[in-house]
Amino acid sequence: MSRSVRTRPDGSGRGLSEAYDTALLDLDGVVYAGGNAIAHAVDSLATAGSGGMHLAYVTNNALRTPDAVAAHLTELGIPTGADDVITSAQAVARLIAEQVPSGSRVLVIGGDGLRVALRERGLVPVESAEDDPAAVVQGFGGPDLPWGRFAEACYAIARGVPWYASNTDLTIPGARGIAPGNGAAVEVVRIATGAEPQVAGKPLPPMHRETILRTGAKRPLVVGDRLDTDIEGAFNGDVDSLLVLTGVTDGAQLLAAPPQHRPTYVDADLRGLLTGQPEVTGDEDGGFRCGGWTASAGGERLELEGDGEALDGLRALCAAAWTAGGENACALDPGKALARLGL
Ligand SMILES: [Mg+2]
C-alpha cells in the first residue's frame, strides 16, 4: 500500500458542503430506507444544494433507470434530475462498450436499468444465447426474474462469450428482511460455469470512474453507510468519504475497520454535510481526545472517559482503535465503551 494508513478521522474547520464541490451519495441507508426518506436527509440535502454543493446519487442497484430513481427522490422531496443519478448499470455498460465492437449484441440477465444503459452506449440488448451476443451482462433483475435466464447466461458463457456483472452485492435489505441480491445471482452462474465475471459496481474502480466522468467532480466527497462498498470505493478512488450511521454500519464495525474501510469523517446522519468536523487529538499518555472524551487502547478492550456528544466519543474511539489496529482490524473489545455512548 503506497498510501499512509489512516489512524483517525480528519477534522474540518469548514462545513463539508463548502469544503467539497460534489457529494457522491449512496441511496439505501443514506437518503432513504425501505422507500422512505431517512430523518434529516431532505432538509440537509436542500441546504447543502442551495449552498452550491452539487448532489449526485450513486447506486449499485442496476434494476431501476436513472429516470426512475430521480422520480423517486423527487417524490420524497429531493428534486433530482436523471443526470444526477449514476448506476452500476451505466458503469458496466461503459466497461462493455470499451471491450466489444460498437453495435454489438449483449445478452441481458437483469432489468430495464441495464437495457437503457446499454442502448446509451450504442449496444443492442438481446434476450437469448441464440441471438449471437458479444457479451453477457448480469444485473439485479428484481423478484420476477425467471430461473431460465440464468441458463441463457450459462449457454453463452460456455461458448466463451465474455461475462460482466453490474455489481456483486450478495444481499438486498427490504421491509421483510434480507433478500438475495445480484451477487447471489452471479454466484449461481459462477457455480454452473466456473467462469469469472468482470464487475463494475462499488467498491471497484469502474463505478467510481463513471461517477467522476458524469459529474465532473473536482473535489468529491463520497457519502455512504457501507464500509465494504461506499467507503472502500472512495479508498480505491483515492477520494475522501463520510460515513453516516443511518444504514448498515454500527459503531463496533467502524472501530474494527481495516484501513481500506476507514472513512475520512463519521457522523450520525446527513446533517454532517452542513457542519465542520471536530479534530481528534492525541495526548502524551497515548490517549485520543475529541470533544469531552478521551479514548485509549487497554490490554483487551477500548477505554473511554469523559462525557459530551456521543459522536465525539466515537471519533476518539476510532483513533484509539485504528491506531491500535494499524494495518489490520483492531481486535480490542469495544462493547463497554460503545455502551457508554449509547451506540
Ligand atoms: Mg447503502
Residues whose N, C-alpha, C, O or C-beta is under 5 A from the ligand:
A	BS01	MG	D26 L27 D28 G29 D225 R226 G247
